[in-house]
Structures are given as structure tokens and as C-alpha cells.
Amino acid sequence: MSVVLDQPVPGVAVEVLPGVRRLTAANPSLMTGPGTNTYLVGEEDLVVVDPGPDDEGHVLAILVAASEAGGQVRAVVVTHTHEDHSPGARLLGELAAVPVLGFGPRDGFEPSAELRDGDTVTEGDLELVAVHTPGHASNHLCFLVSAGPERALFSGDHIMGGSTVVIAPPDGDMEAYLASLRRLLALEPPVTVIAPGHGPLLPDPAAVVEGYLAHRLAREAAVLTALERRGTARIDELVADVYTDVSSDLHPIARYSVWAHLLKLAAEGRASADEPAEIGATWTAGGGAR
């Protein structure tokens, strides 16, 4: 089969890659796009990636999709513990009587066992490899799997279809995020398709990742230029200066990524603030007066 690049439709299970079915939760929003993508990976022995929000209807739909595919859920893995990705894991694990796996307990998520970078989840002939990709969240994992001729990456919120990713301190870390993106470019053998937590499949991973890197570095340069122009500024002022290309409705969200860029610049001695851990702090260009 060919790679299915259509826009996800909530509640509709679609085979998007050989042995990979996507079922999108009915939680569309400004932050989640069409909704959170849940993936059922495998043929007879299935691993569910990101069972989504605390939505009993979606969890039951996962089990129905597994049955209709002629498979049985054997394990559940989560990319990270944000509320649109992991809460459904508890109920799904209970109903299917299977282990729930993730980076560690947090935000109400309690895994049966913890996964770290390079760990594998093996069910029958299926093997998923965990790749630790901190940045969007410190406990974020991506998962690699071979799907027919494709080497697929389940990217959670590390990379999304149709938008870039918000990096929200204190758990979000811009330097870690950029390093995690660069790591994806160095994977061998290279990834051939990305299955994101939101939006359609992304068939040109290298171009996507390089685009993400270029976008973030351009934003960083714009933040520093705006700060140097003002001399001192608060984040809300810098958001208005930098995010002229997006609706002002998105500025309350964009302020977190600006904060993350400023914290990275501060670590490099290129910006400073009296209380950098506070989003309302006043920032100054350079590493001098605090």
C-alpha cells in the first residue's frame, strides 16, 4: 500500500502504513489540530501508541479498531504525559489487561514499566524502539518501527503535521528541543516517514526536521533582534514584535516559546533577566546587568 497522507478524521480508523492504523480522538482544538492521533501498530499482536485523552468512547473505539483489524492489543505506549496523549492509557490497559509503558510516572500517568532511550517494546514479530527526545516535554519519547518498506517514527508532539511545536518552560527546554531535532537527522538507517501525534503523515522527514530547525533559529534571531532594539522588554512586548505573521489570538501561546528562546539565550550569555524563571520578567539584551 502507499503512504496515506489524508487529513485525520476523528473516530475513523485508517491504515496509513503497512500494519499501522490511525484512529484520531475527537478532541480537536487550537493546540491539537484535528485531534490526537492514536496508532495501532502490528498485525495480530498490536501495540497502541498514545491512547489519547481521558475519553472512554475513544478507548472503546481503539478496541473495536483492533478487533476489526483482526488483531489483539498486547501493550500500550505513550510518547509523553500531556493530557491529550496519555490519560486514556489507564483505562485501555485495564480493559485489554496489558502493560502500559512510558518514560516514567507523572501527571497522573502510572506506567507498568519505564522506558528509556534505546529500549525496545517487542510483541511477536513487532519491535518498537524508544528514542528519548526531550524539549517539548522532558519525558518525551518517539518510537521507531519498520512498517513494510518504511522506517516510521511515531513523533508524538516532537513534530506535528500542519504546525510547529510550542516549547513551554519550565519543563519545555529549547536547547534540548533543538538537540533532539538534530538527533533525528542523524538516525541510521534514516527515517522515511513521520507519524505525528497531530495531523497527517509526513513523508519527507529530513526536509520537515530541517524546516523545524530553520524556523526555530529564525524565531530566536527575531527575538534577540527585538530585544536589542528595545533595550529592555517583557515577553508580551517581544511576542507582539516577533509574531507579526500569526493571529494575535495565538500570542498567549507563542509567549511560552519566546520565553524558551530567552532562557536559551540567557544560558549562552546573550540575554539576561532579574528573574528568568518568571514569565513576567523584564529582559535585557546581553549577559550584563540583572
C-alpha positions in Angstrom: 0.0 0.0 0.0 1.1 3.6 -0.4 1.5 6.1 2.4 -1.8 7.7 3.3 -1.4 11.5 3.6 -5.1 12.5 4.1 -6.1 14.7 7.0 -7.2 12.7 10.0 -10.9 12.4 10.7 -11.9 11.9 14.4 -13.4 8.4 15.0 -12.3 7.0 11.7 -9.7 4.2 11.7 -7.4 4.2 8.6 -4.5 2.0 7.7 -1.9 4.7 6.9 1.2 2.4 6.6 1.6 -1.4 6.3 0.5 -2.7 9.6 -0.2 0.8 11.0 -3.7 2.1 11.7 -4.5 5.6 12.8 -7.5 6.4 14.9 -7.9 10.1 15.8 -9.6 11.2 19.0 -12.5 13.6 19.0 -10.5 16.4 20.7 -9.9 19.0 18.0 -8.6 22.4 19.2 -6.2 25.2 18.6 -3.4 23.0 20.2 -4.4 19.6 18.9 -5.4 20.3 15.3 -7.9 17.6 14.1 -7.3 15.7 17.3 -4.8 13.4 18.9 -3.7 10.5 16.7 -3.7 7.1 18.3 -1.8 4.4 16.3 -2.4 0.7 16.4 0.9 -0.9 15.2 1.2 -4.5 14.1 -0.9 -7.2 12.5 -2.0 -9.8 15.1 -0.1 -8.5 18.1 -0.8 -4.8 18.4 1.0 -2.1 20.3 -1.1 1.1 20.8 0.9 4.4 20.6 -0.7 7.3 22.5 -4.3 6.3 23.6 -5.1 9.9 23.9 -7.2 11.9 26.3 -9.4 10.7 29.2 -12.2 9.7 26.8 -13.9 6.3 27.3 -15.5 6.5 23.9 -12.1 6.8 22.2 -10.6 4.0 24.3 -13.5 1.7 23.3 -13.1 2.7 19.7 -9.4 1.6 19.9 -10.5 -1.9 21.0 -13.1 -2.0 18.2 -10.5 -1.0 15.6 -8.1 -3.6 16.9 -10.8 -6.3 16.6 -11.8 -5.2 13.1 -8.2 -5.4 12.1 -8.1 -9.0 13.3 -5.5 -8.2 16.0 -5.3 -8.0 19.8 -3.8 -5.2 21.9 -0.7 -6.5 23.7 0.8 -3.3 25.0 0.2 0.4 25.3 3.0 3.1 25.0 2.8 6.8 25.4 5.1 9.5 23.9 4.7 11.9 26.9 2.3 12.7 29.7 0.4 15.7 28.4 -3.3 15.5 28.9 -4.1 14.9 25.2 -1.8 11.9 24.9 -1.6 9.7 28.0 -4.7 9.7 30.2 -6.5 7.1 28.1 -3.7 4.6 28.9 -5.1 3.7 32.3 -8.5 2.5 31.0 -7.1 0.9 27.9 -4.6 -1.0 29.9 -7.3 -2.2 32.3 -9.8 -3.2 29.6 -7.2 -5.0 27.5 -5.3 -6.4 30.5 -1.9 -5.3 29.1 1.1 -3.4 30.3 1.3 0.4 29.9 4.7 1.8 29.1 6.2 5.2 29.2 9.2 7.3 30.4 8.0 7.3 34.0 5.2 8.3 36.4 4.0 11.9 36.1 0.8 14.0 35.6 -1.3 11.1 36.8 0.3 8.6 34.4 1.5 5.4 36.1 3.3 3.0 33.8 3.6 -0.7 34.4 7.3 -0.3 33.4 9.5 2.6 32.4 11.2 3.1 29.0 14.5 4.8 28.4 16.4 5.7 25.3 17.1 2.6 23.2 14.7 0.4 25.0 12.6 -1.9 22.8 8.9 -3.0 23.0 8.6 -6.4 21.4 5.4 -8.2 20.6 5.5 -11.2 18.2 7.4 -10.0 15.1 6.9 -6.3 16.1 9.6 -4.2 17.6 9.3 -0.5 18.6 12.5 1.3 19.6 12.2 4.2 22.1 14.1 7.4 21.3 14.3 10.0 24.1 13.5 13.4 22.6 13.3 16.0 25.4 12.3 19.5 24.5 8.6 19.8 24.2 8.5 17.7 27.4 11.4 16.4 29.4 9.8 12.9 29.4 9.1 12.8 25.6 9.8 9.6 23.7 9.5 9.0 20.0 9.2 5.4 18.7 10.8 3.8 15.6 9.3 0.9 13.8 9.7 -0.8 10.4 6.4 -0.8 8.5 6.7 -2.6 5.3 9.3 -0.8 3.2 9.1 2.3 5.5 11.1 3.2 8.6 8.5 5.1 10.5 8.9 7.5 13.5 5.9 8.0 15.8 6.8 11.5 16.9 4.1 12.5 19.4 4.4 16.2 19.9 8.1 16.4 19.0 7.0 17.0 15.4 3.4 17.7 14.3 1.6 17.8 11.0 0.5 21.3 9.9 2.2 23.4 12.6 5.3 23.8 14.7 5.6 22.9 18.3 5.2 25.1 21.4 8.0 24.8 23.9 6.7 25.8 27.3 9.1 26.2 30.2 9.9 25.2 32.8 9.5 21.6 31.6 9.9 22.6 28.0 13.5 23.4 27.0 14.5 25.0 23.7 18.2 23.9 23.7 17.1 20.3 24.4 14.4 20.5 21.7 16.9 21.7 19.0 19.4 18.9 20.1 16.6 16.3 19.8 15.6 17.5 16.3 19.3 17.3 15.2 19.4 13.8 16.6 16.6 12.7 14.3 18.7 13.8 11.3 21.5 11.5 12.4 19.4 8.3 12.8 20.7 5.4 10.8 19.1 4.0 8.8 17.2 7.2 8.2 13.5 7.6 8.9 11.4 7.6 5.8 8.1 8.8 7.2 6.9 10.5 10.4 3.6 9.6 12.0 2.9 12.7 14.2 0.6 13.0 17.2 -1.5 15.5 15.3 -2.1 15.8 11.6 -1.3 13.6 8.6 1.7 11.6 7.9 4.9 13.5 6.9 6.7 11.7 4.0 9.9 13.7 3.8 11.3 13.6 7.4 14.7 15.3 6.6 13.0 18.3 5.0 10.5 18.5 7.8 13.1 18.4 10.6 15.4 20.9 8.8 12.4 23.1 8.3 11.7 22.9 12.0 15.3 23.8 12.9 15.3 26.7 10.5 12.0 28.0 11.8 13.2 27.9 15.5 16.5 29.5 14.7 14.8 32.3 12.8 12.5 32.9 15.7 15.4 33.0 18.0 17.2 35.6 15.9 14.0 37.7 15.7 13.6 37.5 19.5 17.1 38.7 20.0 16.8 41.5 17.4 13.6 42.7 19.0 15.2 42.7 22.5 18.2 44.6 21.3 16.0 47.1 19.6 14.0 47.8 22.7 16.9 47.5 25.2 14.7 46.0 27.8 11.4 44.3 27.3 8.8 41.9 28.7 7.8 38.8 26.9 4.4 40.1 25.9 6.1 43.0 24.1 8.5 40.7 22.3 5.7 38.4 21.2 4.0 41.4 19.5 7.2 42.3 17.8 8.2 38.8 16.6 4.9 37.1 15.8 3.6 39.5 13.3 2.9 36.6 10.9 0.3 34.9 13.1 -3.1 35.9 14.5 -2.9 37.8 17.8 -5.2 35.0 19.1 -2.1 32.8 19.2 0.1 35.3 21.1 -0.8 33.9 24.5 0.5 30.6 23.4 3.5 32.0 21.5 4.8 33.8 24.6 5.9 30.4 26.0 8.1 29.7 23.0 9.6 33.2 23.3 10.3 32.5 27.0 12.0 29.3 26.0 14.2 31.1 23.4 15.1 33.8 26.0 16.2 31.1 28.5 18.4 29.6 25.9 19.8 33.0 25.0 20.4 33.6 28.7 22.3 30.3 29.1 24.5 31.5 26.2 25.1 34.9 27.8 23.2 36.7 25.1 20.2 37.9 27.3 19.5 38.3 31.0 16.7 38.9 33.4 16.3 39.5 37.1 14.0 36.5 37.5 14.3 34.5 34.3 12.2 31.7 35.8 9.2 34.0 35.8 7.4 34.5 32.5 6.6 38.1 33.5 10.3 39.1 34.0 11.9 42.1 32.3 14.7 41.0 29.9 17.8 42.8 28.7 20.0 42.1 25.7 23.4 40.7 26.6 24.6 39.0 29.8 25.3 42.1 31.8 23.1 43.8 34.3 20.5 41.7 36.1 
